[in-house]
Amino acid sequence: MPIFSRKNPLVKRYRQVRAGGDREGIFLEGVRLIEDAVRSDIELESVMVTRDLLGRPSIKRLIDRLTQRRVRCEVTTWEILEYLSDVETPQGIVAIARRKSQDLEHVLEQITGIPLLVIVEAWRDPGNLGTLIRSAEALGADAVITTPQTVDPFSPKVIRASMGAALRLPVMERVSLRAALAVMRRRGLHILAAVPHHGRPLTAFDFRQPLALLVGNEAIGLSQEALASATMKVTIPMRRQVESLNAAMAATILLYEAARQRHFDKLDGDS
């Protein structure tokens, strides 16, 4: 029987997950993101879809796959979907996935090439974080680590901005900067701080070594603790009248240079 009421417990759960009140769930909206979740090893808990979408062959195939995986699939109305939606134009299908528990030590053990990780300190803008995660996946980074002061990397806006990359790339959330850096040092990674001025020029830096790239807050940059922990600093050369770049753009440029030096032909395999 279709779900008609906003008071339905499942509807309330979707609203809670979407708002970030449930840190174990991920709110997904739209066919593409849900298909991304199906292709990854993300566990899907439930799906809600409008009845008229079930007439589409692609949606029917998707629901059949989810049913085979024993994912709870419920039919609802457009009114309920609009109530649940996080976008101006709902697509008629939403889902809840389970967050994976990511252990930094385990992630590092799985890396077969030269490690390249990104540590994000106190980023506030979900669009920036999503863009960075998308760039990190595209350019061969092994994982993204976010500090407790950083926006939720699995919020709907970050997931959309990452184009699903946050579901595929290892992303660790709310990790203590001090703890993350301790693990990196123990594993022999160099700590590289991205700074707007007075670092080694980007093109003069050797990215072909085990690295953890530190990128700081969009407005104030890296904290004193992060700067003090860095073994190296790197700067993107710019015209003098430009104070700094957008944080996600700067991180993407650094990752691009790392990929260039490590050879682009290896991006489909090891980093």
C-alpha positions, 0 to 999 in steps of 0.5 A: 500500500502506498505511503500517503501520510507525513506522519508515517514512521518511514517518512519521519526517518527520511526527514531526519536523515536528510536533516543530518539528525541521523549520523548513520544514514545517507539521504540519496535523491535521484536515479543517478545517485541511487544507481551509483550506490548500487554499483558501489559497496554502499548498503542501501536500507530503503527506497521510496518511489512515486507510482508513475515512475514505476512505469519506466523500464529503467526504474523498474529494472532498478527496483528489481535489482534493489528487491533482489538485494532485499532492500525495502522498496515503498511506493509513495505520492509526489506530495510526499516526495516533494516533502522529502526532497532536498531539491527544487525539482524532485525526481520522484525517487529517494533512498537511505544508505548506510554510512560505512565505518572507515578506519584510517589504518585499514585504508592505508593498508589497502593502498598499493601505490604511492599514498596520496591522501587529502585532509580537509580542515574546517571547510564550511561550504558543502559545494566546495567539499563535494567538488574536492571529493570529486576531484580527489577521485578523478585525480587519483587520491586514495582517500579524503579525511575531514576534521570534526569542524568540517561540514558533513561529507555525506550531507545531500548537498555534498553528495550531489556536488561530488557527483556520487564520488563520496559513495565510492572514494574512502571518505572519513569524517570527524577525524581528529587532526592530531590523530590523523597526522599521528597515523600519517607520520607512523606510516611514513607519509610526508605532511604537505600544507597548502598555503597561499604564500611563501611555500615551495612553488607548485611546479618545483615540488616533487609529488612522487612521494607518500603524501598527506595534503592538508587544505584549510578553511576557505576564509582563514586557511590552516590552523596553527596546529596544522601548519606546525605539523607540516613537514613541507609547504606548497604554494600555487604561483599566482599574480600578486593582485590575487590573494588566494584561490577558491579552496576546492579549486586550489586543492584540485590544482594541487591534485592535478599536479600530483597526477601529472607527476605520477603519470596520468596513465596510472589513474585507472590503477594505482595512484 
